[in-house]
Amino acid sequence: MFSIYILTYNEERDIEACINSARLSDDIIVVDSCSSDRTVEFAQRYPVRVVSHPFESHGRQRTWMLENLPTKYEWAYILEADERMTPALFAECLEAIKDNQYVGYYVAERVMFMNRWIRHCTQYPRYQLRLLRKGQVWFTDYGHTEREVCHGSTGFLQETYPHYTCSKGFSRWIEKHNRYSTDEARETLRQLEQGTVNWGALLLGRSEVERRHALKDLSLRLPFRPLLRFLYMYIFLGGFLDGRAGFTWCTLQAFYEYLITLKVWELKDEQLPTIEGTDSQLSF
């Protein structure tokens, strides 16, 4: 058996369905980032542990959770509130943890959007590290999200999990991604100043995760990023095959990319007065 963590913030619309999907395990811990809605109230109706911890970042929240919240089992699975555990995935996880070869497993998400699975423009199969052996996997920050640090080899599961993105409506999606774009802009600026593109991983990466991370680092350096992202997703990946949902998804992602670009420009402009002021003092 393995434990299940559920990460939440203002998830009153999703939390009960998420918990119900996870009740295949007898050890569920809801880690709430101090929600202002009824998330905690709804979660407490179920036989689960509920812990609140102020949110700093996705990477820090996960690492704090793994270091400070004991679990009944050595292995744990991480769920977001808008994701679901499935019986088939749960069964495969039970088989996977019998193997001591790996310290973690990647699972592919199925993005559910506008009442359908949009398979093509979401880079399916797009893997996230979800099942892990505690004490062997940690997380660091990358933009608005996180990247895993694994002290050992990792594997890939065949079953997938549904991710009901935008389940709380377009207004919530736009509000959330407006916040995310600020962190992405800071990471973009840092990568442009200090980072490099791993061409080996981009061209010859051993896994989808390695290639995707390298492609992300390359995309930060390309001109016309919002337009290129739309064309890449809608034409190259085949988003047009996903119908109206695919077009809408590609448009939203291009808009998100444009928000990041705008905020990178804004951050650069904020740095200029300091630089100009220093130059003026030196010349004086």
Secondary structure as UniProt FT lines:
FT   STRAND          3..8
FT   TURN            12..14
FT   HELIX           15..22
FT   TURN            23..24
FT   STRAND          28..32
FT   HELIX           39..43
FT   TURN            44..45
FT   STRAND          49..52
FT   HELIX           58..68
FT   STRAND          75..80
FT   TURN            81..82
FT   HELIX           87..96
FT   TURN            97..98
FT   TURN            100..101
FT   STRAND          104..113
FT   TURN            114..115
FT   STRAND          116..117
FT   TURN            120..123
FT   STRAND          126..133
FT   TURN            134..135
FT   STRAND          137..142
FT   TURN            143..144
FT   STRAND          145..150
FT   STRAND          154..163
FT   TURN            165..168
FT   HELIX           170..194
FT   HELIX           199..204
FT   HELIX           208..219
FT   TURN            220..221
FT   HELIX           225..231
FT   HELIX           232..236
FT   HELIX           239..242
FT   HELIX           243..283
//
